[in-house]
Amino acid sequence: MKRKSRAFFHNPAAVTALLLLLGIILFCILYPFFTSVDYREINFSERLQLPSPKHPLGTDEMGRDMMVRMAWGGRVTLSVAFLSGFIAAAAGTGIGVLCGYAGGRIDSVIMRGMDAIASIPGLLLAIVFDYLLGMGRGNFLFGVAIAGIPPFVRLIRGAVLEISGSAYVEASRALGATPLHVVRKHVIHNVLPMAAIQATTSVADALTTCTILGYIGVGINAPTPEWGALFDNGKYLLRTLPHLSVIPAVMIVVCIICLYLLGNGIRDSLSIGGGEV
């Protein structure tokens, strides 16, 4: 494991992505504590200002400070993306282990259900959940999470089927190990790294979906900012004040790229040495 950790930290792209992503997260968490400006504060006398020392990212059409709104918007967008990704990872890993190890009718029934969920576009599922549970309050994250479960189940199920037939698992069974011991000691131990890799993709997909929902006005209710909504608000001023849309778009793209690079780094480091993790 130490060798694999060293391999990850010797991957410049992965380390850069990790540091950049942590920097963005820390900015979103900490910046509001270092300013007295409220993200809801309207000041029409300062509307549509260019970046300045007072307003580092300028102001929007209502005179609200864009730097503060970007930080608060990041809190909302990244929280939804990471929370839905975590739910998908936890549920998908558990279901995948159950399907792969139990097999039989349980496996068949659950996998047919996963196929049904996978056939529904994730964006549509998010909109349905948002409508059913109350629009504008972030309830769409449950739809995003459910849409992210099938890829985890397929990945983990396949890995469990392979692990279950390996020599060390057969030897453990021959020595009298219970199914619970085998799952805890050998199966879970080996599939968690795969789940971590898939989780980065799941969070990136959730971030994309959250952005699209904010852009089409189905995400979080105003005046709470969200990166997709900030991008949408600024699109009408692309000719005169392009930074109002460009900055949220760049932040979204950078986070997504960082997540994919992070996943690639984890995958490459785990491939060092092969064999059991």
C-alpha positions in Angstrom: 0.0 0.0 0.0 2.9 2.4 0.8 4.3 1.7 -2.7 1.0 2.5 -4.3 0.7 5.7 -2.3 4.2 6.8 -3.4 3.2 6.0 -7.0 0.2 8.4 -6.7 2.3 11.2 -5.2 4.8 10.8 -8.0 2.1 11.4 -10.6 2.3 15.2 -11.3 -1.1 15.4 -13.0 -2.9 13.6 -10.2 -1.1 15.6 -7.4 -1.8 18.9 -9.2 -5.4 18.0 -9.7 -5.7 17.1 -6.0 -4.1 20.3 -4.8 -6.2 22.4 -7.2 -9.4 20.8 -6.2 -8.6 21.2 -2.5 -7.7 24.8 -3.1 -11.1 25.4 -4.7 -12.9 23.7 -1.9 -11.0 25.7 0.7 -11.8 28.9 -1.1 -15.5 28.1 -1.1 -15.4 27.2 2.6 -13.2 29.9 4.0 -13.6 33.0 1.8 -17.0 34.0 3.2 -15.5 34.2 6.7 -12.9 36.8 5.5 -15.4 39.3 4.1 -18.3 41.2 5.6 -20.2 41.2 2.3 -23.3 39.1 2.2 -24.0 37.1 -1.0 -27.6 38.4 -1.0 -26.6 42.1 -0.5 -28.1 44.2 -3.3 -26.5 47.5 -4.3 -27.8 49.0 -7.5 -25.4 51.9 -7.3 -22.5 49.3 -7.9 -24.2 47.1 -10.5 -22.2 45.5 -13.3 -18.8 46.7 -12.1 -15.6 45.4 -13.5 -13.2 43.5 -11.2 -11.6 45.9 -8.7 -9.9 45.7 -5.2 -13.3 46.2 -3.6 -14.9 43.6 -5.8 -12.2 41.2 -7.1 -14.6 39.5 -9.6 -16.8 42.5 -10.1 -20.6 42.7 -9.5 -23.6 41.3 -11.2 -26.7 43.0 -12.6 -28.0 43.7 -9.0 -24.7 44.9 -7.6 -24.0 41.7 -5.7 -20.3 40.8 -5.1 -19.4 38.0 -7.5 -16.5 36.7 -5.5 -18.7 36.1 -2.5 -21.4 34.6 -4.7 -18.8 32.3 -6.4 -17.7 31.0 -3.0 -21.2 30.4 -1.8 -22.2 28.9 -5.2 -19.3 26.5 -4.9 -20.4 25.4 -1.5 -23.8 24.5 -2.9 -22.7 23.0 -6.2 -19.8 21.0 -4.7 -21.8 19.9 -1.7 -24.5 18.5 -3.9 -22.0 16.8 -6.2 -20.0 15.2 -3.5 -23.0 14.1 -1.4 -24.8 12.5 -4.3 -21.5 10.8 -5.4 -21.0 9.5 -1.8 -24.6 8.1 -1.7 -24.1 6.5 -5.1 -20.8 5.0 -4.1 -22.0 3.6 -0.7 -25.3 2.2 -2.1 -23.7 0.9 -5.4 -20.8 -0.8 -3.6 -23.1 -2.5 -1.1 -25.5 -3.7 -3.8 -22.6 -4.8 -6.0 -21.0 -6.9 -3.3 -24.4 -8.5 -2.5 -25.1 -9.3 -6.2 -21.6 -10.7 -6.9 -21.3 -12.8 -3.8 -24.9 -14.0 -3.4 -25.6 -14.7 -7.1 -28.7 -16.6 -8.1 -32.1 -15.1 -8.1 -31.0 -12.1 -5.9 -28.4 -11.2 -8.4 -30.8 -11.6 -11.4 -33.6 -9.5 -9.9 -31.3 -6.7 -8.7 -29.4 -6.4 -12.0 -32.7 -6.2 -13.9 -33.6 -3.3 -11.6 -30.2 -1.7 -12.3 -30.8 -2.0 -16.0 -34.1 -0.3 -15.6 -32.6 2.6 -13.7 -29.7 2.9 -16.1 -32.2 3.3 -19.0 -33.6 6.5 -17.5 -31.6 9.7 -18.3 -30.0 11.0 -15.1 -31.1 14.5 -15.8 -34.7 13.4 -16.1 -34.5 11.4 -12.9 -33.1 14.4 -11.1 -36.0 16.6 -12.3 -38.6 14.1 -11.2 -37.2 13.8 -7.7 -36.9 17.6 -7.4 -40.6 17.9 -8.4 -41.8 15.1 -6.1 -39.8 16.2 -3.0 -40.0 20.0 -3.4 -38.4 22.1 -6.1 -35.5 24.5 -5.5 -34.3 22.9 -2.3 -31.6 20.6 -3.6 -33.8 17.4 -3.5 -32.7 16.6 -7.1 -29.4 15.2 -5.5 -31.3 12.0 -4.7 -32.2 11.5 -8.3 -28.6 12.2 -9.3 -27.4 9.7 -6.7 -29.8 7.0 -7.8 -28.7 7.5 -11.4 -25.1 7.0 -10.4 -25.7 3.7 -8.6 -25.9 1.3 -11.7 -22.2 1.9 -12.8 -21.0 1.1 -9.3 -23.1 -2.1 -9.1 -21.8 -3.4 -12.4 -18.2 -2.6 -11.6 -18.2 -4.0 -8.1 -20.3 -7.1 -9.0 -17.8 -8.0 -11.7 -14.9 -7.5 -9.3 -16.6 -9.6 -6.6 -17.3 -12.5 -9.1 -13.6 -12.5 -10.0 -12.4 -12.3 -6.4 -14.8 -15.0 -5.3 -13.2 -17.5 -7.6 -9.6 -16.6 -6.7 -7.3 -19.1 -5.0 -6.9 -17.2 -1.7 -10.7 -17.0 -1.3 -11.1 -20.7 -2.0 -8.4 -21.4 0.5 -10.1 -19.3 3.1 -13.3 -21.2 2.6 -11.5 -24.5 2.9 -10.2 -23.4 6.2 -13.7 -22.9 7.5 -14.1 -19.1 7.0 -17.7 -17.9 7.1 -19.2 -16.0 4.2 -19.3 -12.8 6.3 -15.5 -13.2 7.1 -14.7 -13.8 3.4 -16.7 -10.7 2.4 -15.2 -8.5 5.1 -11.6 -9.8 4.9 -11.2 -10.3 1.1 -14.0 -8.9 -0.9 -14.6 -5.5 0.7 -10.8 -5.0 1.1 -10.3 -5.4 -2.6 -13.2 -3.6 -4.1 -13.0 -0.4 -2.1 -10.1 1.0 -4.3 -12.2 0.3 -7.4 -15.1 2.1 -5.8 -12.9 5.1 -5.0 -11.9 5.4 -8.7 -15.5 5.2 -9.8 -16.5 7.7 -7.2 -14.4 10.4 -8.8 -16.3 9.8 -12.1 -19.6 9.8 -10.2 -18.9 13.1 -8.5 -17.8 14.6 -11.9 -21.1 13.4 -13.5 -23.1 14.8 -10.6 -21.3 18.1 -10.9 -22.2 18.2 -14.6 -25.9 17.4 -13.9 -26.1 20.0 -11.1 -24.7 22.6 -13.4 -27.2 21.8 -16.2 -30.1 21.9 -13.7 -28.9 25.3 -12.4 -28.6 26.6 -16.0 -32.1 25.6 -16.9 -33.5 27.0 -13.6 -34.4 23.7 -11.9 -31.7 23.7 -9.3 -31.5 25.7 -6.1 -33.9 28.6 -5.6 -32.7 32.2 -5.8 -31.2 34.1 -4.1 -28.9 31.2 -3.1 -26.2 31.1 -5.7 -25.1 28.0 -7.6 -22.4 27.8 -10.3 -24.9 26.7 -13.0 -27.3 29.5 -12.2 -24.4 32.0 -12.1 -23.3 30.9 -15.5 -26.9 31.3 -16.8 -27.3 34.8 -15.2 -24.2 36.0 -16.9 -24.9 34.7 -20.4 -26.9 37.8 -21.3 -23.9 40.0 -20.8 -21.3 37.9 -22.7 -20.5 40.8 -25.0 -19.9 43.4 -22.4 -19.0 41.5 -19.2 -18.0 38.0 -20.3 -16.3 37.2 -16.9 -19.8 36.9 -15.3 -20.3 33.7 -17.2 -16.7 32.7 -18.0 -15.6 32.5 -14.3 -18.3 30.0 -13.2 -17.8 28.0 -16.4 -14.1 27.8 -15.8 -14.5 26.7 -12.2 -16.9 24.0 -13.2 -14.6 22.7 -16.0 -11.5 22.8 -13.8 -13.3 20.8 -11.1 -14.5 18.2 -13.5 -11.0 17.8 -15.1 -9.4 17.6 -11.7 -11.8 14.8 -10.7 -11.0 12.8 -13.8 -7.3 13.3 -13.4 -7.6 12.3 -9.7 -9.4 9.1 -10.7 -6.8 8.3 -13.3 -4.0 8.9 -10.8 -5.7 6.5 -8.3 -6.2 3.9 -11.0 -2.5 4.1 -12.2 -1.2 3.9 -8.6 -3.3 0.8 -7.8 -2.0 -0.9 -11.0 1.5 -0.8 -9.6 2.5 -4.3 -8.5 -0.8 -6.0 -9.4 -2.3 -8.8 -7.3 -4.4 -8.3 -4.2 -4.7 -4.7 -2.9 
